[in-house]
């Protein structure tokens, strides 16, 4: 191992993943790369739930694994620590919440070479058990959820972002590593920089991985609230407007808030006529959303299982309202800018880790 040239470095950032880390390591060590020199660098965010012990036990038995500290505790700082410590010509990112096909890394390397892209990966497949998690997964893959191409497990071609990623290390060194001031959306921001620098990203549906979605709507709400909140930081940094699909949920949430507040305010000042108008407008908006939600739920249930139909409307609403509310609050609340990127503030409910 030590005499073999390292061609591929797999980088992982994790923190308190005791429920998933053992299974993840099994999938990692089953990768079909025996003919290649490779290493896996796992940056542990100072876990205190037993994750570190599992990592050290496996690394003591397998020379491919290296465990390093991630004092910053968030994904972006961990990935950067791992990339800086890597020795390979190619960097492949993996996530501890995810299962991987044995040929995942091999296909990433082949696709990177064949397409000439600067970043490649597969679509965001899900692996869910239980009705709640399955409903979240079915909603996630619906066009009604976000409309993102990487949610489409059949799409092959150029995309603006991709799940996880595989780059030549020289590409990352040229465009810069992950933005350590971002608790969320660091993947989107790096890919935006890559595309703006003239790079291209390719999605290959044969590159298969399966993410384990949250099985509680409260956890999904918290996760996507943060995605929406930190998306504002990405837009501000690059001074670029988001995609139309980013503004639909925030516009809907804002419209609901304005109409409800206007209706309540009208009642309070005795303008019952205006209150009735605003209340009617809100009911019309709600009816339109409910119709679209139910239509999308039926379509999703037809493919994922009719037993999920009672749960899908709530799953869709959670995705939309949490992301929109997070984005809206992000617009009016400045994102803290730490003086040291390694000490991103985590005391706020907006930046608190969700894993």
matplotlib code that plots the C-alpha trace (Angstrom):
import matplotlib.pyplot as plt

x = [0.0, 2.7, 4.8, 1.9, 1.3, -2.0, -4.2, -7.6, -8.4, -11.9, -12.8, -15.5, -16.6, -18.7, -19.8, -21.8, -22.8, -22.9, -26.1, -24.6, -20.8, -20.4, -22.6, -20.9, -17.5, -18.6, -19.7, -16.5, -14.3, -16.2, -15.3, -13.9, -10.5, -8.0, -6.0, -5.7, -3.8, -6.4, -6.9, -10.0, -9.5, -12.3, -12.4, -14.2, -15.8, -14.9, -17.6, -18.8, -21.3, -18.8, -18.3, -14.6, -14.0, -15.6, -13.4, -10.2, -11.0, -11.5, -8.5, -6.2, -7.2, -7.2, -4.3, -6.5, -8.3, -6.9, -8.7, -8.0, -9.6, -12.1, -12.0, -14.4, -17.1, -19.0, -18.9, -17.0, -14.1, -13.9, -13.8, -11.1, -9.0, -9.3, -8.6, -5.5, -4.3, -5.0, -2.3, -4.4, -4.6, -8.4, -10.7, -14.0, -16.4, -18.6, -21.1, -21.7, -25.5, -25.2, -24.9, -22.8, -22.7, -19.4, -18.6, -19.4, -15.8, -14.7, -17.6, -16.8, -13.2, -14.3, -16.9, -14.4, -12.1, -14.6, -16.6, -13.8, -16.0, -14.4, -16.9, -19.0, -21.4, -24.7, -28.2, -29.6, -31.2, -32.8, -33.0, -35.9, -37.7, -40.9, -43.9, -42.7, -39.2, -40.6, -43.0, -40.2, -38.2, -41.1, -41.7, -38.0, -37.9, -41.0, -40.7, -43.2, -40.6, -37.7, -37.4, -33.7, -32.2, -30.0, -33.2, -34.1, -32.5, -32.8, -31.3, -27.9, -26.1, -24.7, -26.1, -25.4, -24.7, -24.4, -24.6, -21.2, -18.7, -15.5, -12.8, -9.2, -7.4, -5.8, -9.3, -10.1, -6.7, -7.4, -10.9, -10.6, -11.9, -15.3, -16.3, -15.8, -18.2, -21.1, -22.8, -25.0, -25.0, -21.2, -21.6, -23.8, -21.5, -18.4, -20.2, -21.3, -17.7, -16.7, -19.2, -18.5, -14.8, -15.7, -16.0, -18.6, -20.5, -21.8, -24.4, -24.2, -27.3, -25.2, -23.1, -25.4, -25.6, -28.6, -29.0, -31.0, -33.6, -34.9, -37.8, -39.5, -41.0, -39.5, -36.1, -36.8, -38.1, -35.0, -32.7, -34.4, -34.9, -31.1, -30.7, -33.0, -31.3, -27.7, -28.8, -29.1, -25.4, -24.4, -26.5, -25.0, -21.5, -21.7, -24.2, -26.3, -30.0, -31.1, -32.9, -36.7, -37.2, -35.6, -38.0, -41.2, -41.3, -40.1, -42.6, -45.4, -44.4, -44.0, -47.4, -49.1, -47.5, -48.4, -52.0, -52.5, -50.9, -52.9, -56.1, -55.4, -54.4, -57.6, -59.8, -57.9, -58.5, -62.1, -61.7, -63.8, -64.2, -60.5, -60.2, -62.7, -60.8, -57.5, -59.0, -60.6, -57.3, -55.6, -58.3, -57.8, -54.1, -54.5, -57.0, -54.6, -51.7, -53.8, -54.9, -51.4, -50.1, -52.8, -52.3, -48.5, -49.1, -51.3, -48.7, -45.9, -48.0, -48.8, -45.1, -43.9, -46.9, -50.5, -50.0, -47.9, -50.8, -52.0, -48.4, -47.3, -49.2, -47.5, -44.1, -44.4, -45.6, -42.7, -40.2, -41.7, -42.5, -39.2, -37.0, -39.1, -39.1, -35.4, -34.7, -37.0, -35.3, -31.9, -32.8, -33.5, -31.0, -27.3, -25.3, -22.5, -19.1, -16.5, -13.0, -11.6, -13.2, -12.4, -14.7, -18.0, -20.6, -22.9, -24.7, -27.5, -30.5, -29.8, -26.3, -26.8, -25.7, -28.6, -26.7]
y = [0.0, 2.5, 1.7, 2.1, 5.5, 7.0, 7.8, 8.3, 10.0, 9.5, 12.3, 12.2, 14.6, 13.2, 14.0, 11.9, 9.3, 6.2, 5.0, 5.0, 4.9, 1.1, 0.4, 3.2, 1.8, -1.6, 0.1, 2.1, -0.9, -2.8, -0.4, -2.1, -0.4, -3.2, -2.4, 1.3, 3.0, 4.7, 6.1, 7.2, 10.2, 10.7, 14.0, 13.5, 16.6, 15.8, 13.2, 12.4, 9.6, 6.7, 7.4, 8.1, 4.7, 2.9, 4.8, 4.1, 0.5, 0.1, 2.2, 0.1, -2.9, -1.3, 0.7, 2.5, 4.4, 7.6, 9.4, 13.1, 15.8, 18.4, 21.1, 23.2, 20.5, 21.4, 19.6, 22.3, 22.5, 18.7, 18.2, 20.8, 19.2, 15.9, 17.4, 19.2, 15.9, 13.9, 12.4, 11.3, 12.9, 12.5, 13.4, 11.6, 12.9, 10.4, 10.9, 8.8, 8.9, 7.1, 3.6, 3.1, 0.5, -1.4, 0.2, 3.8, 5.1, 3.2, 4.6, 8.1, 7.8, 6.4, 9.2, 11.9, 10.6, 9.9, 13.2, 15.6, 17.2, 18.9, 17.3, 14.1, 12.2, 10.3, 11.4, 11.7, 8.3, 7.5, 4.4, 4.7, 2.3, 3.1, 5.0, 8.4, 8.1, 6.6, 9.5, 12.0, 10.1, 10.0, 13.8, 14.5, 12.8, 14.6, 17.6, 19.3, 19.3, 21.3, 20.6, 20.0, 17.7, 15.8, 14.5, 12.8, 9.3, 8.7, 11.9, 11.8, 14.9, 18.3, 19.7, 22.8, 20.6, 17.0, 14.7, 14.6, 14.9, 13.6, 16.1, 16.1, 17.6, 20.2, 21.5, 22.0, 23.7, 26.0, 27.1, 26.9, 24.4, 24.5, 27.8, 27.3, 30.1, 28.0, 25.5, 24.4, 24.6, 24.4, 21.9, 24.2, 27.1, 25.2, 24.0, 27.5, 28.7, 25.8, 26.6, 30.4, 29.5, 27.7, 24.1, 21.6, 19.0, 15.7, 13.4, 9.7, 7.7, 4.6, 6.0, 4.8, 5.8, 5.8, 8.5, 7.8, 10.6, 11.8, 9.8, 12.7, 15.8, 17.9, 16.8, 17.5, 20.9, 21.7, 20.5, 22.4, 25.5, 25.6, 24.9, 27.9, 30.1, 29.4, 29.7, 33.4, 33.5, 31.9, 34.3, 37.3, 36.1, 35.7, 38.5, 36.3, 35.7, 32.2, 29.9, 30.4, 27.2, 28.9, 31.9, 29.9, 28.6, 31.8, 33.9, 31.6, 31.8, 35.6, 36.0, 33.9, 35.9, 39.2, 38.2, 36.7, 39.8, 42.2, 40.3, 40.3, 44.0, 44.9, 43.2, 45.0, 48.5, 47.7, 47.5, 44.4, 44.8, 44.7, 41.8, 39.8, 40.5, 39.4, 36.4, 35.4, 35.9, 33.6, 30.9, 31.1, 30.8, 27.9, 26.1, 26.4, 25.1, 22.3, 21.2, 21.2, 19.4, 16.7, 16.2, 15.8, 13.5, 11.2, 11.1, 10.3, 7.6, 6.0, 5.2, 4.8, 3.1, 4.1, 3.5, 6.7, 8.9, 10.1, 11.3, 12.9, 16.2, 17.0, 15.9, 18.3, 21.1, 20.6, 20.8, 24.0, 25.9, 25.1, 26.1, 29.2, 30.3, 29.7, 31.7, 34.5, 34.8, 34.7, 37.7, 39.8, 38.4, 38.9, 35.7, 35.8, 36.1, 34.6, 36.1, 32.6, 30.2, 27.3, 28.7, 29.0, 30.0, 27.1, 28.6, 29.9, 27.7, 28.7, 27.2, 24.3, 20.9, 18.7, 15.4]
z = [0.0, 1.0, -2.0, -4.4, -6.0, -4.8, -7.8, -6.1, -2.8, -1.3, 1.1, 3.7, 6.4, 9.3, 12.8, 15.2, 12.7, 15.0, 13.3, 9.8, 10.0, 10.3, 7.2, 5.3, 5.9, 4.6, 1.3, 1.1, 1.5, -1.1, -3.9, -7.0, -7.0, -6.2, -9.3, -8.3, -5.6, -3.4, 0.0, 2.0, 4.3, 6.8, 8.6, 11.9, 13.4, 17.0, 17.3, 20.9, 20.2, 19.5, 15.8, 16.4, 18.0, 15.1, 12.6, 14.5, 14.9, 11.1, 10.2, 12.4, 10.3, 6.8, 5.4, 2.9, 5.7, 7.3, 10.1, 10.7, 12.9, 11.7, 14.5, 12.4, 12.8, 9.7, 6.3, 4.4, 6.8, 7.1, 3.3, 2.9, 5.6, 3.8, 0.4, 1.7, 3.2, 0.1, -2.2, -5.1, -8.6, -8.4, -5.5, -5.0, -2.3, -0.3, 2.5, 5.6, 5.1, 1.8, 0.4, -2.7, -5.5, -5.7, -9.0, -7.8, -7.7, -10.8, -12.9, -11.5, -12.8, -16.2, -16.6, -15.7, -18.4, -21.1, -20.9, -20.3, -17.5, -14.5, -12.1, -12.5, -10.4, -10.3, -9.5, -6.0, -5.4, -2.0, 0.2, 2.5, 4.9, 6.7, 5.4, 6.5, 5.0, 1.8, 1.5, 1.9, -0.7, -3.2, -2.7, -3.1, -6.6, -7.8, -10.1, -7.8, -5.0, -6.5, -10.3, -10.0, -12.6, -10.2, -8.5, -11.7, -11.5, -15.3, -16.5, -18.2, -19.4, -18.4, -15.2, -12.9, -9.9, -9.0, -6.0, -4.1, -6.9, -8.5, -9.6, -10.6, -7.6, -9.9, -10.7, -7.0, -6.4, -9.4, -8.5, -4.7, -2.2, -0.3, 1.2, 4.9, 5.9, 4.6, 6.9, 4.1, 0.2, 0.0, -2.9, -4.9, -4.3, -5.4, -8.5, -9.3, -9.1, -11.3, -14.0, -13.9, -14.4, -17.6, -16.2, -17.0, -14.8, -16.1, -14.5, -15.3, -14.0, -13.9, -11.0, -8.2, -4.6, -2.2, 0.4, 3.6, 3.9, 7.2, 8.6, 10.5, 8.9, 11.7, 10.7, 7.0, 7.9, 9.9, 7.1, 4.2, 6.3, 6.5, 2.8, 2.1, 4.6, 3.4, -0.3, 0.3, 1.3, -2.0, -4.0, -2.1, -2.5, -6.3, -6.8, -9.0, -8.8, -8.0, -10.4, -10.9, -8.9, -5.9, -5.9, -6.3, -2.7, -1.2, -3.2, -2.1, 1.6, 1.4, -0.3, 2.4, 5.2, 3.6, 3.0, 6.5, 8.2, 6.0, 6.8, 10.5, 10.5, 8.6, 11.2, 14.0, 12.6, 11.7, 7.9, 7.6, 3.9, 3.3, 5.8, 3.8, 0.5, 2.0, 3.6, 0.3, -1.5, 1.0, 0.6, -3.2, -2.9, -0.4, -2.8, -5.7, -3.8, -2.3, -5.8, -7.1, -4.0, -4.2, -7.9, -7.4, -4.5, -6.5, -9.3, -6.8, -5.1, -8.4, -8.8, -5.2, -3.6, -2.9, 0.8, 0.8, -0.5, 3.0, 3.9, 0.6, 0.9, 4.2, 2.8, -0.2, 2.1, 4.4, 1.6, 0.2, 3.3, 5.1, 2.2, 1.4, 5.1, 5.5, 2.3, 3.4, 6.8, 5.2, 3.2, 6.2, 8.6, 7.8, 7.8, 10.4, 8.9, 11.3, 11.4, 11.3, 8.8, 11.1, 13.8, 12.0, 14.7, 15.6, 18.6, 16.3, 15.5, 11.8, 11.8, 14.3, 12.8, 11.8, 11.6]

ax = plt.figure().add_subplot(projection="3d")
ax.plot(x, y, z, "-o")
ax.set_aspect("equal")
plt.show()
